[in-house]
Amino acid sequence: MEGVNTMKNIISFILSAALIACAVDCLAVDFSIQTGPEYDWWKSDENERGYQFRMPLRIDAQHKSFSAFLVTAYAYSSYHESRENDPSLGDLTDSKMGFSYIGPDTLPFDFLVGLDMNLPTGKTDLDDDDLDIIMDADLISIRSYGEGFNVNPSIVIAKEWGKWAAGIGAGYTWRGEYDYSSDIRNYDPGDIVNITGEINYSLSDDWRARVFGQYANYCKEEADDSYDYKEGDLYIAGVGLNYIQERWDIGTTLRGVFRGDEELHAFFTQDRDTYGDEWIVDLSGRIMLTDETRLVSQLEYLHMDENGYASSSPYYVGERDKICLLAGIMRQLSQDFEVGFKVKGLLMDDDKGLYHPDDDRSYKGFSATASLTKKF
C-alpha cells in the first residue's frame, strides 16, 4: 500500500507540473522557477534539539491577466530527546497549485479572483515515530507533511482614490478527509471561511500608513465518530507604517491575533480558549547597494499570553516570548537570473505548558536559506 501511495503522489505531482508546462508552451507565457536548500535547527535548555532540511520547488506562470503557480518540497526532519532511537522523517510535502485572474482596467475598481488547491502528495497516516517529529511551528518551517485535497476559491476587490486605497477579500476552503495517523482515521478537518480587509493612506510622498484585519470561521473537525472539535474564531488586527526612498525603505508592523473559545467533544465536553492572545511587532528594511544587489533585514518580537485554562490543568499553556533577527542579500546576476541567501537567529522562552508540563523551557535556533530564481 505504501508503494501505491508513493506512486500516486509522484503521478499527481508530474501531472500538475505538466499542466503548467503545457500552458507555458501553448500560450508562450512568462514563467519562472525558484528552488534552493533551506535548513532550520533548534535546541532547548533541556538538551532537546531538532532540525529540518527542505528543498522546495516553485513554478510561476503568467499570461496577460492570468497567472498560475505550483509549489512543492522535499523535507527531512529529525528530533532528539535523549533517546536511543531519534525519530526522523523524510518525504515529499503536499503540493500547492493556484490560478488567478485580474479584472480589466475598464472597471471602476480592481478585482482578482483566485482558485488555490492543496494536492495530497505528502505524507499522511503517520505512525508513532512520525508523530514524534511534529515540532513547534515557531521552531521549524514545515510542521505538517500532508493533509487531504483542499479547494479554496477567493475574490479580492480594491479601489484607489487620491491618497487612499482600500481592499476587501473573501474565501472559502473546502478541506477533504484523510487518515491523519494510525489512531485517527477518516479525519475531516472542517472547512474555513475567511475574510480580509486593508486600508492604505499616503501621509506624504515618502510615508505610507495602513490598517488591516482578518476574520476566519472554522467548521467542526470530526474523526471516527468518536471525536469532534471546533476551533474558535480567529481575529487578526494590525497597523503598519512605511518610509520609502528610491534606494532604501524601512517599515514597521504591529498586529494582534485573538481566538475565540474552542469546543471539544470527545470523552468529555469542554469549551475553553486553548490559545492565548498573540502580539507581534516587526521592523524590516531594504537597501539597494547597487542596481543588482540589495540587502534585506527584519527584527520580530512575539508575545503570547497564557491560555484560558487554570495552571493546574493538563491543557494549560503558559506565556511565550520569542525574538528573531533576519539578514539577507539578493543578487541579480542577469536580467533573468537571481540568487539570494538569508540567515535568521531566534531566542524563545516558554512557561510550562501542554508539551512540557513540569518546567519552563528556553530555546535557541537558526535558519539558513539559499534561493535561485530563473525567469524564462
MIPALO-838347 format. One line per 5 residues: number of its first residue (from 1); their letters; for each residue z negated, x, y negated of C-alpha. Coordinates in nm, 3 decimals. Each point is the difference from the previous one (the first is absolute). Example, Ala and Ser with C-alpha at 12.3 -4.5 7.8 and 13.67 -1.06 7.14 Angstrom:
BEGIN
1) AS) -0.780,1.230,0.450; 0.066,0.137,-0.344 .
# end
This chain:
BEGIN
1) MEGVN) 0.000,0.000,0.000; -0.077,0.288,-0.239; 0.350,0.142,0.056; 0.157,-0.339,-0.074; -0.199,-0.037,-0.322 .
6) TMKNI) 0.097,0.351,-0.110; 0.367,-0.074,0.066; -0.025,-0.326,-0.196; -0.155,0.189,-0.291; 0.277,0.260,0.002 .
11) ISFIL) 0.275,-0.263,0.023; -0.158,-0.202,-0.283; -0.013,0.306,-0.224; 0.358,0.109,0.082; 0.138,-0.348,-0.068 .
16) SAALI) -0.183,-0.015,-0.332; 0.131,0.341,-0.106; 0.350,-0.093,0.114; -0.011,-0.317,-0.211; -0.063,0.194,-0.319 .
21) ACAVD) 0.246,0.274,0.100; 0.269,-0.262,0.057; -0.068,-0.150,-0.343; 0.029,0.345,-0.155; 0.333,0.068,0.171 .
26) CLAVD) 0.154,-0.343,-0.057; -0.106,-0.056,-0.360; -0.003,0.361,-0.122; -0.349,-0.046,-0.140; -0.224,0.269,-0.143 .
31) FSIQT) -0.278,0.101,0.234; -0.268,0.262,0.044; -0.204,0.144,0.287; -0.354,0.130,-0.043; -0.218,0.181,0.252 .
36) GPEYD) -0.257,0.277,0.022; -0.325,0.089,0.180; -0.335,-0.147,-0.108; -0.351,0.104,0.106; -0.351,-0.143,-0.053 .
41) WWKSD) -0.326,0.171,0.103; -0.364,-0.099,-0.049; -0.350,0.099,0.113; -0.345,-0.158,-0.034; -0.341,0.162,-0.042 .
46) ENERG) -0.077,-0.113,0.359; 0.285,0.218,0.132; 0.234,-0.292,0.058; 0.356,0.091,-0.088; 0.350,-0.129,0.036 .
51) YQFRM) 0.355,0.066,-0.101; 0.336,-0.171,-0.007; 0.351,0.146,-0.007; 0.295,-0.218,-0.101; 0.376,0.038,-0.024 .
56) PLRID) 0.135,-0.300,-0.192; 0.364,-0.094,-0.048; 0.123,-0.227,-0.278; 0.355,-0.119,-0.064; 0.091,-0.183,-0.323 .
61) AQHKS) 0.334,-0.165,-0.074; 0.131,-0.175,-0.311; 0.322,-0.188,-0.076; 0.022,-0.157,-0.346; -0.290,-0.248,-0.017 .
66) FSAFL) -0.086,0.027,0.368; -0.234,0.258,0.154; -0.150,0.068,0.341; -0.246,0.242,0.154; -0.123,0.106,0.342 .
71) VTAYA) -0.311,0.211,0.057; -0.176,0.117,0.315; -0.209,0.296,0.111; -0.135,0.199,0.289; -0.376,0.055,-0.026 .
76) YSSYH) -0.247,0.207,0.200; -0.372,-0.065,-0.055; -0.305,0.175,0.146; -0.373,-0.068,-0.036; -0.296,0.220,0.097 .
81) ESREN) -0.360,-0.120,0.036; -0.173,0.271,0.206; 0.155,-0.115,0.328; 0.158,0.184,0.288; 0.320,-0.204,-0.027 .
86) DPSLG) 0.117,-0.060,-0.356; 0.221,-0.312,-0.022; 0.348,0.039,-0.146; 0.313,-0.209,-0.036; 0.358,0.095,-0.078 .
91) DLTDS) 0.265,-0.271,-0.031; 0.248,-0.174,-0.226; -0.142,-0.234,-0.262; 0.145,-0.337,-0.085; 0.320,0.004,-0.205 .
96) KMGFS) 0.039,-0.181,-0.331; 0.331,-0.146,-0.112; 0.069,-0.173,-0.331; 0.284,-0.159,-0.195; 0.004,-0.105,-0.365 .
101) YIGPD) 0.234,-0.150,-0.259; -0.031,0.026,-0.380; 0.134,-0.299,-0.194; 0.288,0.023,-0.250; -0.051,0.105,-0.363 .
106) TLPFD) 0.137,-0.334,-0.125; -0.329,-0.178,0.072; -0.271,-0.028,-0.270; -0.243,0.179,0.231; 0.008,0.263,0.273 .
111) FLVGL) -0.067,-0.089,0.360; -0.011,0.175,0.336; -0.007,-0.156,0.344; -0.102,0.206,0.300; -0.041,-0.020,0.374 .
116) DMNLP) -0.220,0.259,0.172; -0.059,0.027,0.373; -0.237,0.189,0.226; 0.181,0.108,0.318; -0.241,0.054,0.294 .
121) TGKTD) 0.117,0.348,0.099; -0.352,0.142,-0.002; -0.290,0.024,0.244; -0.203,-0.312,0.084; -0.204,-0.110,0.304 .
126) LDDDD) -0.247,0.282,-0.066; -0.233,0.136,0.268; -0.356,0.122,-0.066; 0.108,0.353,-0.095; 0.266,-0.137,-0.236 .
131) LDIIM) -0.261,-0.217,-0.173; -0.219,0.306,-0.056; 0.262,0.165,-0.221; 0.010,-0.292,-0.247; -0.150,0.182,-0.297 .
136) DADLI) -0.103,-0.111,-0.348; 0.290,-0.088,-0.230; -0.164,0.205,-0.279; 0.029,0.312,0.218; 0.348,-0.024,0.153 .
141) SIRSY) 0.327,-0.162,-0.107; 0.100,-0.199,0.310; -0.279,-0.196,0.168; 0.210,-0.239,0.211; 0.295,0.114,0.210 .
146) GEGFN) 0.139,-0.345,0.069; -0.023,-0.375,-0.023; 0.234,-0.296,0.053; 0.330,-0.106,-0.152; -0.067,-0.103,-0.361 .
151) VNPSI) 0.228,-0.162,-0.259; -0.080,0.002,-0.373; 0.232,-0.184,-0.243; -0.091,0.047,-0.368; 0.123,-0.071,-0.351 .
156) VIAKE) -0.078,0.167,-0.334; 0.087,-0.141,-0.343; -0.033,0.208,-0.318; 0.070,-0.047,-0.370; 0.004,0.243,-0.292 .
161) WGKWA) -0.022,-0.099,-0.365; -0.076,0.230,-0.289; -0.295,0.222,0.083; -0.102,-0.222,0.291; 0.105,-0.015,0.363 .
166) AGIGA) -0.143,-0.214,0.278; 0.069,-0.065,0.365; -0.129,-0.208,0.287; 0.069,0.026,0.372; -0.077,-0.198,0.312 .
171) GYTWR) 0.044,0.067,0.370; -0.087,-0.136,0.341; -0.047,0.219,0.307; 0.048,-0.146,0.347; -0.182,0.230,0.243 .
176) GEYDY) 0.088,-0.012,0.369; -0.228,0.018,0.302; -0.054,0.318,0.200; -0.245,0.154,0.246; -0.240,0.201,-0.213 .
181) SSDIR) -0.189,0.163,0.288; -0.083,-0.043,0.367; -0.285,-0.233,-0.103; 0.170,-0.188,-0.285; 0.313,-0.173,0.127 .
186) NYDPG) 0.241,-0.235,-0.178; -0.144,0.101,-0.334; 0.128,-0.218,-0.287; -0.086,0.183,-0.326; 0.072,-0.305,-0.219 .
191) DIVNI) 0.244,-0.042,-0.287; -0.052,0.116,-0.360; 0.082,-0.167,-0.333; 0.027,0.248,-0.286; 0.036,-0.047,-0.379 .
196) TGEIN) 0.025,0.282,-0.256; 0.037,0.014,-0.377; 0.022,0.258,-0.278; 0.025,0.003,-0.382; 0.115,0.308,-0.195 .
201) YSLSD) -0.028,0.064,-0.374; 0.147,0.289,-0.203; -0.271,0.106,-0.243; 0.243,0.250,-0.158; 0.300,0.209,0.100 .
206) DWRAR) -0.235,0.223,0.202; -0.277,-0.228,0.125; 0.029,-0.270,0.270; -0.277,-0.234,0.115; -0.004,-0.237,0.295 .
211) VFGQY) -0.218,-0.248,0.185; 0.069,-0.104,0.357; -0.141,-0.207,0.281; 0.051,-0.102,0.359; -0.121,-0.281,0.226 .
216) ANYCK) 0.035,-0.022,0.378; -0.103,-0.275,0.239; -0.035,0.082,0.369; 0.052,-0.253,0.277; -0.224,-0.006,0.304 .
221) EEADD) 0.025,0.279,0.260; -0.025,-0.101,0.365; -0.006,0.165,0.343; -0.042,-0.131,0.356; -0.152,-0.334,-0.109 .
226) SYDYK) -0.342,0.172,-0.027; 0.021,0.151,-0.345; 0.111,-0.115,-0.340; -0.055,0.172,-0.331; 0.108,-0.074,-0.356 .
231) EGDLY) -0.007,0.282,-0.249; -0.123,-0.091,-0.347; 0.243,-0.045,-0.287; 0.098,0.321,-0.178; -0.005,0.037,-0.379 .
236) IAGVG) 0.118,0.309,-0.191; -0.015,0.036,-0.379; 0.073,0.304,-0.210; 0.105,0.154,-0.330; 0.208,0.308,-0.074 .
241) LNYIQ) 0.095,0.221,-0.294; 0.284,0.254,-0.018; 0.102,0.260,-0.256; 0.366,0.098,0.043; 0.183,0.298,-0.147 .
246) ERWDI) 0.345,0.137,0.073; -0.123,0.292,0.214; -0.338,-0.126,0.116; -0.214,-0.310,0.038; -0.354,-0.095,0.094 .
251) GTTLR) -0.153,-0.326,0.112; -0.322,-0.160,0.117; -0.075,-0.313,0.201; -0.319,-0.194,0.073; 0.004,-0.267,0.267 .
256) GVFRG) -0.249,-0.207,0.193; 0.038,-0.134,0.353; -0.202,-0.308,0.094; -0.008,-0.194,0.327; -0.131,-0.341,0.090 .
261) DEELH) -0.225,-0.078,0.296; 0.148,0.036,0.347; -0.034,-0.258,0.276; -0.061,0.123,0.355; -0.029,-0.227,0.304 .
266) AFFTQ) -0.048,0.192,0.323; -0.326,-0.001,0.192; -0.163,-0.122,-0.321; 0.106,-0.121,-0.343; -0.045,0.198,-0.318 .
271) DRDTY) 0.118,-0.035,-0.359; -0.063,0.316,-0.200; 0.171,0.257,-0.216; 0.077,0.292,0.233; 0.155,0.206,-0.280 .
276) GDEWI) -0.174,0.111,-0.316; 0.175,-0.014,-0.336; 0.208,0.306,-0.085; 0.063,0.173,-0.331; 0.277,0.261,-0.029 .
281) VDLSG) 0.086,0.207,-0.306; 0.275,0.260,-0.010; 0.157,0.244,-0.243; 0.353,0.123,0.069; 0.245,0.227,-0.177 .
286) RIMLT) 0.350,0.144,0.017; 0.151,0.305,-0.170; 0.368,0.096,-0.002; -0.005,0.381,0.009; 0.379,0.008,0.002 .
291) DETRL) 0.275,-0.255,0.056; -0.028,0.078,0.372; -0.375,0.051,0.049; -0.293,-0.233,-0.063; -0.371,0.015,0.073 .
296) VSQLE) -0.204,-0.307,0.097; -0.376,-0.051,0.026; -0.253,-0.276,0.058; -0.379,-0.026,-0.009; -0.146,-0.314,0.162 .
301) YLHMD) -0.355,-0.130,0.041; -0.100,-0.288,0.229; -0.334,-0.182,0.014; -0.065,-0.268,0.260; -0.310,-0.221,-0.017 .
306) ENGYA) -0.204,-0.088,0.307; 0.113,-0.313,0.182; -0.171,-0.337,0.025; -0.214,0.069,0.307; -0.364,0.107,-0.001 .
311) SSSPY) -0.056,0.373,0.054; -0.168,-0.081,0.335; 0.310,-0.181,0.130; 0.235,0.180,0.244; 0.287,-0.118,-0.224 .
316) YVGER) -0.139,0.162,-0.314; 0.227,0.248,-0.181; -0.155,0.201,-0.282; 0.145,0.145,-0.317; 0.289,0.246,-0.006 .
321) DKICL) 0.105,0.253,-0.263; 0.322,0.197,0.031; 0.184,0.239,-0.231; 0.351,0.141,0.055; 0.203,0.259,-0.188 .
326) LAGIM) 0.376,0.033,0.057; 0.247,0.258,-0.130; 0.367,0.038,0.078; 0.331,0.151,-0.098; 0.346,-0.157,0.028 .
331) RQLSQ) 0.317,0.208,-0.025; 0.356,-0.127,-0.041; 0.208,0.260,0.186; 0.327,-0.178,-0.071; 0.122,-0.333,-0.131 .
336) DFEVG) -0.054,-0.163,0.340; -0.276,0.208,0.162; -0.372,0.011,-0.093; -0.301,0.164,0.164; -0.368,-0.054,-0.070 .
341) FKVKG) -0.345,0.114,0.105; -0.336,-0.168,-0.065; -0.359,0.084,0.092; -0.306,-0.224,-0.032; -0.371,0.065,0.048 .
346) LLMDD) -0.271,-0.262,0.050; -0.379,-0.030,0.002; -0.167,-0.320,0.123; -0.361,-0.115,0.039; -0.088,-0.299,0.220 .
351) DKGLY) -0.328,-0.182,0.032; -0.093,-0.105,0.353; 0.201,-0.288,0.136; 0.196,-0.152,0.284; 0.158,0.324,0.127 .
356) HPDDD) -0.307,0.224,-0.047; -0.300,-0.237,-0.012; -0.273,0.264,0.026; 0.076,0.232,-0.290; 0.219,0.071,-0.301 .
361) RSYKG) 0.317,0.208,0.019; 0.180,0.246,-0.225; 0.366,0.087,0.050; 0.245,0.255,-0.126; 0.369,0.026,0.068 .
366) FSATA) 0.346,0.088,-0.119; 0.360,-0.114,0.034; 0.328,0.187,-0.032; 0.349,-0.149,-0.013; 0.347,0.148,-0.032 .
371) SLTKK) 0.303,-0.215,-0.075; 0.375,0.046,0.007; 0.229,-0.261,-0.156; 0.377,0.004,0.040; 0.228,-0.243,-0.184 .
376) F) 0.351,-0.088,0.116 .
# end
